[in-house]
């Protein structure tokens, strides 16, 4: 059979070795994992064991983000759905365990008043009867014990599904928070450049009235100003939509959360990151472990299907008391009882049982491929996140240099323009627009570096086991204080900050209350 591919016990003949259970004894299959990260030789990639339980607190050291994650964990509705599924799986396990014991137990009692007629007379009599009956199908072939194994694995799978939901939630909250801070910074930069271009426009009008420039220059200055002003509502739309999405993640309807967010900057991150090794970190991802538990449950279902090939042996019995008068019900001689085994064997099943076994085995093969694919996907996500984090640092350095050069060019050409030198107006407006574009791109590049950290910990299954769990199976999650945040330290940065543009990126940004 196909389940041999997993390296498990496969022969139903090994019934005794399997603990008097037919079907395979499950063992975790092998899945290909890269021996090391592609960028393992980069000094910023550290292969020490990683503790990503509260990665958002240790990576960003941002009290606002810590509070957002705490609230999301306690109120997010997707998390509550996952909790409910754990409760369902636990109840189904109780049902499976109950089947190991006598499956039928019944207490019955009845009374009847009877009439018989014949030979010219009628006879009236009563009948009182009480009994207890029991039927217990002996789990001779392990059908019910395999069902318990499947239920145990299903419960584990739902727990890991809960973990996957938590990992995704924490990463989504952090990602949305970084997007909000990036958009706030972009908005502030655009507004500053609008003010600079407005001054140029006003100066152009003055020079036009003095006969020092043409109306074409005035209109071109106005066009450049309005073009930059049009970026403001564009960024404000995206900012509002991102805040609305964050509200939903927090389990609340979209609302104004400016007061909650306060002011802040795009988070700074250290250039190094601790990743462990792929085989240690990726195989512990909750979605990967969920896929493995689904496989374990399916392995047990093969045994359940195979047990139908063999006779079902049931031990049944009945004890009770019967009398014509209620007062005689408990006297000697009123008792009765029976006990004995029975055999039920589906010998003419027309291929239904073998077809069921083949189906369960094929399903096992499907889940085996799903498990191995989940490991590959985890490896892919991690490698993509690592290269994003490393290369975005280089992108940020270059973009800051470009923004600094554009800012200096704008300063020089504006100075020439204000001093009345003869210069090409097209060049003035082109330089101002380039300054805006480069500074916005620098803000986005800094946000991309922070997003790289989020992507890495999402790929590593960071946030699980959750630091907020107060019991192994959180049927009712109870929020606790957020993880302790280390004192701020002067972490080494991927590059030396540049003046002027970096000063804007680093300053606290208002949430757009003056929009």
Phi and psi in degrees as a GROMACS rama.xvg file:
@    title "Ramachandran Plot"
@    xaxis  label "Phi"
@    yaxis  label "Psi"
@TYPE xy
-68.251  -23.0056  UNK-2
-69.84  -4.54792  UNK-3
-63.6429  -22.6799  UNK-4
-63.0889  -22.1394  UNK-5
-84.5139  -7.56185  UNK-6
84.2792  15.705  UNK-7
-90.5768  167.647  UNK-8
-64.6435  131.325  UNK-9
-117.846  -24.9382  UNK-10
-88.1768  125.858  UNK-11
-62.032  -19.3997  UNK-12
-68.3657  -18.0673  UNK-13
-85.2197  40.7181  UNK-14
-57.7299  -44.505  UNK-15
-68.3453  -46.3296  UNK-16
-61.565  -27.8983  UNK-17
-85.494  11.4085  UNK-18
80.2099  37.9118  UNK-19
58.283  46.293  UNK-20
-138.961  131.191  UNK-21
-80.0048  165.371  UNK-22
91.4333  168.92  UNK-23
-75.7656  145.298  UNK-24
-86.665  120.801  UNK-25
-74.5858  143.279  UNK-26
-141.799  150.072  UNK-27
-62.4573  126.124  UNK-28
-75.6702  164.573  UNK-29
-80.9784  138.636  UNK-30
-132.2  136.426  UNK-31
-69.9766  126.942  UNK-32
-132.441  138.748  UNK-33
-60.1976  139.406  UNK-34
-66.3144  -25.6829  UNK-35
-157.715  170.02  UNK-36
-75.0653  150.867  UNK-37
-60.2731  -38.5026  UNK-38
-98.115  30.2661  UNK-39
-60.9664  -27.0424  UNK-40
-80.4167  -9.94861  UNK-41
-70.8132  129.91  UNK-42
-64.4539  -16.6914  UNK-43
-81.9323  -12.7488  UNK-44
-96.8931  114.486  UNK-45
-108.91  127.699  UNK-46
-94.8787  15.6312  UNK-47
-66.3136  157.247  UNK-48
-55.8986  138.593  UNK-49
-109.059  133.996  UNK-50
-111.596  98.0222  UNK-51
-101.836  21.7851  UNK-52
-57.8824  -47.6062  UNK-53
-124.343  52.8862  UNK-54
-60.8321  -32.904  UNK-55
-64.9095  -32.857  UNK-56
-74.1646  -42.4293  UNK-57
-79.1829  -26.324  UNK-58
-84.0059  -39.0093  UNK-59
-110.013  -24.4309  UNK-60
52.1335  47.3323  UNK-61
-119.786  110.837  UNK-62
-59.0764  -35.8285  UNK-63
-64.0696  -45.5509  UNK-64
-63.0429  -40.2825  UNK-65
-57.9476  -42.9249  UNK-66
-67.5992  -38.1908  UNK-67
-62.9961  -43.1389  UNK-68
-64.9793  -41.2638  UNK-69
-60.1137  -46.0588  UNK-70
-66.4218  -41.1938  UNK-71
-62.0944  -42.1476  UNK-72
-61.5431  -39.0698  UNK-73
-84.9605  -18.9224  UNK-74
-122.326  -13.9515  UNK-75
-62.4318  132.251  UNK-76
-75.5362  -29.145  UNK-77
-65.9074  -37.1911  UNK-78
-63.0812  -41.3067  UNK-79
-65.3765  -34.6882  UNK-80
-62.4707  -43.5413  UNK-81
-64.169  -36.7347  UNK-82
-63.1291  -42.417  UNK-83
-63.3023  -35.5354  UNK-84
-68.4205  -32.1801  UNK-85
-63.9531  -42.643  UNK-86
-62.3551  -40.1733  UNK-87
-63.1499  -45.2741  UNK-88
-64.0788  -36.2456  UNK-89
-65.7725  -40.495  UNK-90
-65.1499  -40.5954  UNK-91
-64.8284  -33.8545  UNK-92
-65.5849  -39.9526  UNK-93
-61.4592  -38.0972  UNK-94
-63.699  -44.2214  UNK-95
-63.7443  -40.7031  UNK-96
-65.1943  -38.2094  UNK-97
-61.7535  -28.6168  UNK-98
-71.8419  -16.3031  UNK-99
-68.91  -29.4635  UNK-100
-90.928  175.6  UNK-101
-46.4492  123.283  UNK-102
-78.123  -25.0898  UNK-103
-130.083  126.283  UNK-104
-138.546  131.867  UNK-105
-144.228  137.683  UNK-106
-112.393  125.513  UNK-107
-130.786  151.968  UNK-108
-147.879  143.698  UNK-109
-150.47  156.772  UNK-110
-137.596  141.083  UNK-111
-144.461  145.42  UNK-112
-109.211  124.449  UNK-113
-117.067  152.28  UNK-114
-133.117  129.314  UNK-115
-123.95  144.267  UNK-116
-126.825  151.448  UNK-117
158.903  150.543  UNK-118
58.3302  30.1369  UNK-119
81.5092  12.5785  UNK-120
-144.041  156.366  UNK-121
-108.236  145.196  UNK-122
-125.874  124.982  UNK-123
-107.13  135.153  UNK-124
-153.413  158.841  UNK-125
-109.225  159.962  UNK-126
-137.819  122.726  UNK-127
-113.054  136.448  UNK-128
-150.287  136.278  UNK-129
-140.401  138.982  UNK-130
-152.529  159.226  UNK-131
-126.685  126.524  UNK-132
-122.789  151.431  UNK-133
-144.669  139.966  UNK-134
-134.47  127.247  UNK-135
-132.003  108.762  UNK-136
-78.0964  113.906  UNK-137
-66.1766  130.557  UNK-138
-78.4479  61.7707  UNK-139
-66.5282  -36.4115  UNK-140
-102.835  2.52526  UNK-141
85.3024  16.4172  UNK-142
-60.0552  -47.8582  UNK-143
-74.6675  -33.8962  UNK-144
-68.1541  -35.566  UNK-145
-65.0122  -36.5428  UNK-146
-64.4533  -36.6088  UNK-147
-66.0444  -41.2275  UNK-148
-57.916  -43.8782  UNK-149
-63.51  -41.4201  UNK-150
-66.4902  -38.8358  UNK-151
-60.0661  -46.255  UNK-152
-65.7382  -37.9791  UNK-153
-63.7443  -38.846  UNK-154
-64.2281  -44.2386  UNK-155
-59.8961  -41.918  UNK-156
-61.6534  -40.9999  UNK-157
-68.4006  -32.7378  UNK-158
-65.1511  -42.702  UNK-159
-71.2459  -30.204  UNK-160
-63.6486  -39.7073  UNK-161
-59.1197  -43.4362  UNK-162
-62.1578  -39.3341  UNK-163
-64.3238  -38.7529  UNK-164
-62.6371  -42.0459  UNK-165
-65.2626  -43.6607  UNK-166
-58.0344  -46.8059  UNK-167
-65.0622  -41.6802  UNK-168
-61.5088  -50.4356  UNK-169
-60.4864  -43.2764  UNK-170
-64.7814  -40.0629  UNK-171
-66.2464  -40.325  UNK-172
-62.41  -47.6397  UNK-173
-63.2443  -41.3387  UNK-174
-64.2072  -43.8231  UNK-175
-65.1488  -37.7855  UNK-176
-64.025  -42.9715  UNK-177
-64.4609  -41.201  UNK-178
-59.8056  -41.9115  UNK-179
-63.2081  -47.0098  UNK-180
-64.0522  -36.1396  UNK-181
-67.1545  -43.4594  UNK-182
-66.2282  -37.8092  UNK-183
-62.2688  -42.0877  UNK-184
-65.2823  -43.6123  UNK-185
-59.5296  -42.4849  UNK-186
-62.4748  -42.2962  UNK-187
-64.3168  -41.7954  UNK-188
-64.0336  -43.195  UNK-189
-63.1544  -42.7038  UNK-190
-63.0203  -39.2962  UNK-191
-62.782  -41.8466  UNK-192
-71.1737  -29.9552  UNK-193
-61.4927  -43.0495  UNK-194
-64.4067  -39.911  UNK-195
-64.6629  -42.8829  UNK-196
-71.326  -28.8189  UNK-197
-65.2335  -39.7442  UNK-198
-62.5387  -40.4291  UNK-199
-63.4018  -42.301  UNK-200
-62.689  -45.2923  UNK-201
-63.4882  -39.4923  UNK-202
-67.6466  -35.4256  UNK-203
-64.8259  -39.182  UNK-204
-63.5064  -41.2386  UNK-205
-62.548  -43.9312  UNK-206
-66.8777  -32.0704  UNK-207
-67.541  -43.532  UNK-208
-64.8099  -28.3668  UNK-209
-86.783  3.81854  UNK-210
75.8279  19.0527  UNK-211
-96.8558  -7.73933  UNK-212
-149.625  170.799  UNK-213
-98.6116  167.824  UNK-214
-66.8763  -25.8954  UNK-215
-59.3792  -40.8612  UNK-216
-64.5923  -39.1724  UNK-217
-63.2292  -46.637  UNK-218
-66.602  -34.7014  UNK-219
-68.7532  -38.51  UNK-220
-64.5381  -39.7786  UNK-221
-65.4954  -42.335  UNK-222
-60.5117  -42.7098  UNK-223
-64.6836  -41.1073  UNK-224
-63.9678  -48.4073  UNK-225
-64.8825  -36.6132  UNK-226
-60.1278  -41.4508  UNK-227
-71.7413  -38.4867  UNK-228
-61.5236  -32.9234  UNK-229
-65.2659  -19.7622  UNK-230
-71.4316  -24.7734  UNK-231
-62.2786  -55.9558  UNK-232
-63.9548  -29.3201  UNK-233
-62.0379  -46.3797  UNK-234
-69.4094  -36.6634  UNK-235
-64.3644  -36.4847  UNK-236
-61.407  -49.6195  UNK-237
-63.1702  -38.6564  UNK-238
-63.0302  -46.093  UNK-239
-63.7297  -42.7093  UNK-240
-63.4383  -38.5799  UNK-241
-66.999  -39.5946  UNK-242
-64.9651  -38.1412  UNK-243
-63.1126  -41.3929  UNK-244
-63.194  -38.9014  UNK-245
-63.202  -39.125  UNK-246
-58.6245  -43.8195  UNK-247
-63.6628  -39.6965  UNK-248
-61.9646  -30.1031  UNK-249
-82.6041  -0.629125  UNK-250
76.9025  26.5199  UNK-251
-129.979  155.993  UNK-252
-68.505  154.854  UNK-253
-55.2437  131.32  UNK-254
-155.605  172.53  UNK-255
-73.546  116.507  UNK-256
-116.734  21.3928  UNK-257
-58.8462  -40.2925  UNK-258
-65.0116  -37.3214  UNK-259
-66.326  -42.3273  UNK-260
-74.1809  -32.6022  UNK-261
63.0588  -149.789  UNK-262
-109.731  153.407  UNK-263
-175.601  176.219  UNK-264
-119.99  170.18  UNK-265
-62.8101  127.843  UNK-266
-58.5987  139.521  UNK-267
-88.1448  145.816  UNK-268
-133.848  153.775  UNK-269
-72.9005  151.449  UNK-270
-71.4956  -23.5994  UNK-271
-92.0996  157.19  UNK-272
-148.716  138.205  UNK-273
-90.5196  126.547  UNK-274
-121.598  -15.2031  UNK-275
68.5607  -153.461  UNK-276
-119.42  152.263  UNK-277
-53.431  -46.3069  UNK-278
-63.3092  -28.8873  UNK-279
-82.1369  -43.5721  UNK-280
-85.8532  -46.0692  UNK-281
-68.9131  -37.8511  UNK-282
-71.3398  -9.80701  UNK-283
-96.8433  -1.40104  UNK-284
-58.8464  137.188  UNK-285
-61.7148  -33.4345  UNK-286
-70.3914  -33.7357  UNK-287
-67.6394  -44.1916  UNK-288
-68.1573  -31.6023  UNK-289
-63.5564  -43.9626  UNK-290
-61.5486  -37.8891  UNK-291
-68.5577  -37.2466  UNK-292
-70.3078  -35.3177  UNK-293
-59.676  -39.1483  UNK-294
-65.423  -41.7087  UNK-295
-63.0515  -41.0995  UNK-296
-62.785  -40.4331  UNK-297
-67.2175  -35.4212  UNK-298
-59.5305  -41.4848  UNK-299
-66.6951  -34.105  UNK-300
-66.675  -25.9054  UNK-301
-62.1857  -43.0914  UNK-302
-63.5253  -38.426  UNK-303
-60.8585  -44.3211  UNK-304
-65.5558  -39.9265  UNK-305
-66.7305  -29.7828  UNK-306
-63.6245  -21.3063  UNK-307
-71.0321  -12.7397  UNK-308
-72.8335  -16.9957  UNK-309
-114.105  161.073  UNK-310
-68.2499  142.883  UNK-311
-92.7711  122.211  UNK-312
-104.226  120.209  UNK-313
-119.963  133.639  UNK-314
-104.89  120.116  UNK-315
-126.404  154.054  UNK-316
-160.201  156.665  UNK-317
-142.098  136.288  UNK-318
-132.092  146.721  UNK-319
-174.001  -174.016  UNK-320
-137.865  146.485  UNK-321
-144.945  138.144  UNK-322
-158.85  160.204  UNK-323
-80.6643  -23.86  UNK-324
-122.57  142.06  UNK-325
-60.2743  -34.778  UNK-326
-69.6118  -17.9801  UNK-327
-94.2451  -0.14797  UNK-328
-63.1891  -29.822  UNK-329
-110.029  17.506  UNK-330
-87.2903  161.946  UNK-331
-60.459  141.232  UNK-332
91.3946  -5.4966  UNK-333
-92.6866  -6.25836  UNK-334
-85.3235  156.093  UNK-335
-147.952  164.289  UNK-336
-174.144  161.066  UNK-337
-154.27  149.765  UNK-338
-151.789  144.927  UNK-339
173.441  158.86  UNK-340
-88.5492  161.313  UNK-341
-141.309  153.227  UNK-342
-122.894  133.191  UNK-343
-127.584  118.707  UNK-344
-134.85  118.621  UNK-345
-83.0636  86.5156  UNK-346
-88.0141  -29.5153  UNK-347
-107.746  75.6465  UNK-348
-100.431  1.29614  UNK-349
54.371  38.6642  UNK-350
81.8097  1.32856  UNK-351
-65.0685  -42.7977  UNK-352
-69.1445  -47.2828  UNK-353
-63.6475  -35.3948  UNK-354
-64.3128  -38.0615  UNK-355
-65.0977  -41.1367  UNK-356
-62.3483  -44.5335  UNK-357
-62.6844  -38.3737  UNK-358
-63.0124  -48.7594  UNK-359
-62.5986  -37.2742  UNK-360
-67.5395  -41.6379  UNK-361
-65.2059  -37.1113  UNK-362
-63.9712  -37.8707  UNK-363
-60.1224  -43.6793  UNK-364
-63.0136  -37.7006  UNK-365
-63.4123  -46.9377  UNK-366
-67.9909  -30.5033  UNK-367
-62.9296  -44.2567  UNK-368
-65.5673  -37.5084  UNK-369
-63.5436  -42.5673  UNK-370
-61.292  -49.1029  UNK-371
-65.4449  -34.66  UNK-372
-67.6293  -35.9881  UNK-373
-64.0388  -34.5897  UNK-374
-67.4361  -43.9326  UNK-375
-61.7696  -42.8738  UNK-376
-62.9813  -39.424  UNK-377
-62.979  -42.6824  UNK-378
-62.4876  -41.4508  UNK-379
-62.6789  -48.3591  UNK-380
-60.7103  -41.269  UNK-381
-65.3511  -46.3963  UNK-382
-64.142  -40.5398  UNK-383
-63.3531  -39.7617  UNK-384
-68.0779  -38.4206  UNK-385
-64.161  -47.2978  UNK-386
-66.6189  -34.0415  UNK-387
-62.3229  -44.6061  UNK-388
-64.6738  -45.1414  UNK-389
-70.0592  -48.339  UNK-390
-72.9189  -29.445  UNK-391
-67.9754  -25.2765  UNK-392
-64.9874  -42.5695  UNK-393
-65.7248  -39.7032  UNK-394
-61.4362  -42.2808  UNK-395
-61.9043  -43.6474  UNK-396
-59.5173  -46.3703  UNK-397
-68.0513  -37.8161  UNK-398
-69.6625  -35.2061  UNK-399
-65.0309  -39.3117  UNK-400
-63.6452  -41.9037  UNK-401
-64.765  -42.2535  UNK-402
-65.8422  -38.7332  UNK-403
-64.2333  -42.7847  UNK-404
-64.3302  -41.4187  UNK-405
-65.0074  -38.0499  UNK-406
-66.5161  -40.9429  UNK-407
-68.6195  -40.0769  UNK-408
-61.3317  -42.9559  UNK-409
-63.1853  -39.9624  UNK-410
-62.4429  -43.829  UNK-411
-67.6247  -44.3065  UNK-412
-72.6124  -32.0478  UNK-413
-66.6344  -38.9854  UNK-414
-61.9887  -44.3347  UNK-415
-61.8926  -41.4266  UNK-416
-65.7246  -43.1837  UNK-417
-67.4285  -28.0902  UNK-418
-84.2888  1.22837  UNK-419
84.0819  15.1642  UNK-420
-71.4446  152.136  UNK-421
-77.7364  109.855  UNK-422
-135.576  162.872  UNK-423
-77.4021  118.014  UNK-424
-61.7303  -34.4209  UNK-425
-57.7128  -37.2854  UNK-426
-69.0176  -38.4083  UNK-427
-60.088  -49.9975  UNK-428
-68.9248  -36.0155  UNK-429
-63.3206  -42.25  UNK-430
-65.0947  -41.1488  UNK-431
-65.0493  -41.9747  UNK-432
-65.4414  -39.1314  UNK-433
-63.693  -38.7488  UNK-434
-59.324  -46.3141  UNK-435
-59.8098  -47.2439  UNK-436
-63.1601  -42.6769  UNK-437
-70.0187  -37.0322  UNK-438
-70.3896  -39.7366  UNK-439
-64.2148  -41.2214  UNK-440
-63.5166  -35.9527  UNK-441
-65.4123  -40.1087  UNK-442
-63.8152  -42.1542  UNK-443
-64.8458  -37.716  UNK-444
-65.1218  -37.8421  UNK-445
-67.1811  -39.0107  UNK-446
-63.985  -34.5482  UNK-447
-65.3623  -36.0086  UNK-448
-62.2297  -46.2888  UNK-449
-65.4186  -37.8182  UNK-450
-64.674  -29.3646  UNK-451
-61.4963  -37.6168  UNK-452
-64.4827  -43.7588  UNK-453
-59.9367  -45.1184  UNK-454
-62.6364  -38.4016  UNK-455
-63.9686  -48.5275  UNK-456
-72.5059  -27.1487  UNK-457
-63.8257  -43.6206  UNK-458
-68.6882  -27.9164  UNK-459
-88.2448  -1.84746  UNK-460
76.6321  29.2737  UNK-461
-65.2574  145.794  UNK-462
97.0067  1.83508  UNK-463
-139.868  132.209  UNK-464
-61.4367  141.895  UNK-465
-71.4332  138.468  UNK-466
-70.3183  -8.40974  UNK-467
-91.5388  -7.5742  UNK-468
-68.5258  133.277  UNK-469
-109.819  -7.0221  UNK-470
-152.891  158.89  UNK-471
-57.0194  -41.1654  UNK-472
-118.214  100.433  UNK-473
-79.489  77.9695  UNK-474
-64.8088  -34.3079  UNK-475
-129.05  97.0214  UNK-476
-59.8877  133.965  UNK-477
-114.489  116.271  UNK-478
-65.8513  141.608  UNK-479
-125.124  177.173  UNK-480
-60.4754  143.602  UNK-481
-63.8333  158.89  UNK-482
-55.4709  147.193  UNK-483
-60.3415  135.936  UNK-484
-100.015  126.79  UNK-485
-65.2441  156.554  UNK-486
-62.5011  142.425  UNK-487
-57.8987  139.4  UNK-488
-129.367  158.928  UNK-489
-82.2878  79.737  UNK-490
-70.0289  141.525  UNK-491
-62.412  137.77  UNK-492
-101.292  157.862  UNK-493
-66.3207  -16.3847  UNK-494
-159.332  161.154  UNK-495
-72.6282  134.447  UNK-496
-65.3157  140.865  UNK-497
-93.3863  150.735  UNK-498
-70.8343  173.69  UNK-499
66.7919  -80.513  UNK-500
-65.355  -39.1259  UNK-501
-66.5441  -31.444  UNK-502
-62.2355  -36.2893  UNK-503
-70.5453  -40.3932  UNK-504
-65.2522  -31.6227  UNK-505
-88.2811  -20.212  UNK-506
-74.4575  147.399  UNK-507
-58.8067  141.96  UNK-508
-112.876  133.738  UNK-509
-68.7614  153.418  UNK-510
-81.2483  16.492  UNK-511
85.664  23.3396  UNK-512
-68.3577  -16.1279  UNK-513
-98.3346  12.9415  UNK-514
